[in-house]
Amino acid sequence: MTKSSFLRRSITLGLAAIIATFALGCGGPLSHTVDDFSPAAVSADDRATVEASEAAAVEAREEADQAKARIATAEDAVESAAGEVEKKEGDLEIAEAALELEEAKADAGRAEKVSAAEAKVAKAEKALDVATAAHELAESRLDLAEAQAEEAEKGWIVALAKAELDKAKAKGGKGPVHDEELAAFEEQLAEAEADLAAAKGERAEAEQDTDQASADLTDTRKGS
């Protein structure tokens, strides 16, 4: 065995081990897997197909992990925005209390002071409106991050299901039992693809909601 063929075989076996761990470990997402697949026992073309689908599954898992990590960032943004809303609510309460105090006075400069206090209340109200809209945008972005993570997770399951189907096809076989097993792998992939399509739809809705929240924040800042 040449050095290059040994390296290729090592990579193939490594990917196969990773796929098996993801597909079956900890109650993996697939009901049907090829447990006794041997890359050496199939044709070069079939082996290349399986290797490509397994590599795609590993890449999809990495993308899903990255998408999950972005949820934490979005959660932090929501918490920060919520804190800003709380601060602006406090500022408004202070401004309103100051206005009430000025309105209760009867000195000569009362009208001017009341007017100034009213302006501060209006400014505090505007700041609170902006902070509230920013908080709503942060929540929308969190919803989007969660939808993107769900889509990525479903995409990974599709990649896993395709890798198992490719292995089942490469392994081959004849007779009704083999046909039934192959049909189970094809159905598994079809169901995974349907779940992915649903996740894509939810992600698209989350994107629309985020776009609307962003537009609302822009309008609020402009005072419209």
C-alpha positions, 0 to 999 in steps of 0.5 A, spaced: 500 500 500 502 506 497 503 512 502 497 516 499 493 510 499 494 509 506 492 516 508 486 516 504 484 510 507 485 513 514 481 519 512 475 515 510 475 510 516 476 517 520 470 520 517 466 513 517 467 513 525 465 520 526 459 519 522 457 513 526 458 516 532 453 522 530 448 517 527 448 512 533 451 515 539 447 518 544 440 516 541 442 519 534 437 522 529 437 516 524 433 510 525 436 506 519 444 506 518 449 501 515 453 498 520 457 493 516 459 498 511 466 496 508 469 501 503 474 496 501 469 492 499 465 497 494 467 500 487 472 506 487 466 510 484 461 508 490 467 509 495 468 516 492 461 517 493 460 515 500 466 519 502 463 525 499 457 524 502 460 523 509 465 529 508 458 533 507 455 530 513 461 532 517 461 539 514 454 540 516 455 538 523 460 543 524 455 548 521 450 546 526 455 547 531 456 554 529 449 556 528 448 553 535 453 558 538 450 564 535 444 563 539 448 565 546 450 571 542 443 573 541 441 571 548 446 576 550 444 581 546 437 580 548 439 581 555 443 587 554 437 590 550 432 589 556 437 592 561 437 598 557 429 598 557 429 598 564 434 604 565 430 608 560 424 606 564 427 609 570 429 615 566 422 617 564 420 616 571 425 621 574 423 626 568 415 625 570 417 626 577 420 632 576 415 635 571 410 634 577 414 637 582 415 643 577 407 643 576 406 644 583 410 650 584 407 657 584 413 661 583 414 666 578 418 662 573 413 656 573 411 656 566 418 656 563 420 651 568 414 646 567 416 647 559 423 645 560 420 639 564 415 637 559 421 637 554 425 632 558 419 627 559 418 627 552 425 626 550 425 620 556 419 617 552 422 617 546 429 614 549 424 609 552 421 607 545 427 607 542 430 602 547 423 598 547 424 597 539 431 595 540 429 590 545 424 587 540 429 587 534 434 583 539 428 578 541 427 577 533 434 576 532 434 571 537 428 567 534 432 568 527 438 565 530 434 559 533 431 558 527 437 558 523 440 553 528 434 548 527 435 549 520 442 547 520 441 541 525 435 539 520 440 540 514 445 535 518 440 530 519 439 530 511 446 529 510 447 523 515 441 520 511 444 521 505 451 518 507 447 512 509 443 511 503 449 512 499 452 506 503 446 502 502 447 503 495 454 502 495 454 495 499 449 492 494 444 486 494 439 483 491 432 480 493 426 483 496 429 484 503 435 488 500 429 492 496 425 493 503 432 495 506 433 500 501 426 503 501 427 504 508 433 508 507 430 512 501 424 514 506 428 516 511 432 521 507 425 523 504 423 525 511 429 528 513 428 533 507 421 534 509 423 536 516 429 541 513 424 544 508 419 546 514 425 548 518 427 553 512 420 556 512 420 557 519 427 561 518 424 565 512 419 567 517 423 569 522 427 573 517 421 577 515 420 578 522 427 581 523 426 585 517 420 588 520 423 589 527 429 593 524 424 597 520 420 599 526 426 601 530 429 605 524 422 609 524 422 609 531 429 613 531 426 618 526 420 619 530 415 616 525 
